[in-house]
Amino acid sequence: MTDTSAFKNRDIEYDELEFDRNDMHSGEPRYVEDEIRNSTVATIAGGIAGVLCLIAMILTWILYYREQTRTFLWHAIWLIFACLFGFALAAWGASSGSQVRVGKQPAANFTLAIFLGCLVFFVYLVAESLWLIFYRTIHQAYLTDLRTDNSLWDKRMISGSTFEEGWTADRRMMWWTTAFTLISGICFAFGIYATRSVVWNRFQLTRIGLFTSLISTAVAGFFVIYWAQECFGYEKSTVYAFDTDVTRILKVFAIIAIVLAFLNGIVNFIKSKLGYFVLGLITIVLIICLITTTGVLWRNIRENQTKGATLRCPSILSSINENSLSGRCVNNGDKYVSSCAQCGKEYTVNRWEGGLTTDTKILNPQCCNVAISFFYKPYIYLAFWSLILILSMAITIFFNLYLSDTSDYLSNSSRPLNIIDFLGLTLLILVLLGWILYFIFRKQDTTQTFK
């Protein structure tokens, strides 16, 4: 009989499992060569992600200096942490490989942190890469407005450059940023796989990952509901044509996803094999419906972005409430300006906000193209959070199907309930209650957004 005394007093999270090609306690197959290889590749992937995120971060800060809006600001901040985490993944891969070679488990808490971080950055970076592709049109419109002020253009862009030169440079930076963001997300996806492959209790780590993906699903689902309701307020607009049924269907799918996330949290808490399998199959059906519906929405967005290039700016700008554009124009400008020497008569309009129509105002030409994107931007947010929801559910499906396996080694590797189980279910419930209370007590904005 094999002596297992040498394996006692290891990390509390994984101390039930023996390390060998065939785990003595669970019987789960283990392959040391594969685990060493995965650790090595994780080192390379983490280094690549760290370097690419660093380059993308520099490019994003340049773009933020030129546009100074939240899209580039928040992405630059996210990339700071993604860059640091990429190098942390590389460090984990280097240290875990040496531990595996001598028959030891890599530091369990460090592995858990890398595993959860890879989940978060994979979802964010992949979704953000698609957001940046569609944001390119909005950035081009912003540069068009920026070019109306020569002094401001020379300050933020290359002094003396033309619009074509400035837009070409920014377009290239955006494409490189998008590519590096997507590649980094793929590197973190491999980090998820690598960390799972070396731990001694994959069952427990997968359950922790499932709680994380369910919380992400709940958060994304409620944001889909939030932006769907925002989009409802834009349906009366005649500027663009969106399929209103798509918005309502996405809201219904989000509600179903949230309910499934709650049920899946309970199943994960009680460790029901049948529950994992049934909810995994239901989630597969739902994610297929979400992918097709979200795809239609992204197509509608692209069609309306193309249409926006042919719209007349003054009439669109005039129809938007001045409060909705406050501080959103170039150089934090507003809808109206006190004077404009280069503006034609079409920029002189009667101010309709506040119920008055006799107050003559001059439209801000630097807010022109920002106004064109105003009517379809809520739909981009809806599509973005729908994509976050899809990615979160895809991870949930993978974890559910793994945990539904009825093999003996998975049953034996299940630990008694501990603080992680209670913490995971509690966080999921708190997220659900928080959003429910928000929608119950949320005050409706009665301000007329546009006329």
Summary of the structure (lengths in Angstrom):
residues: 451
radius of gyration: 25.9
end to end distance: 81.8
largest distance: 95.3
contacts: 1510
relative contact order: 0.12
helix: 73%
strand: 3%
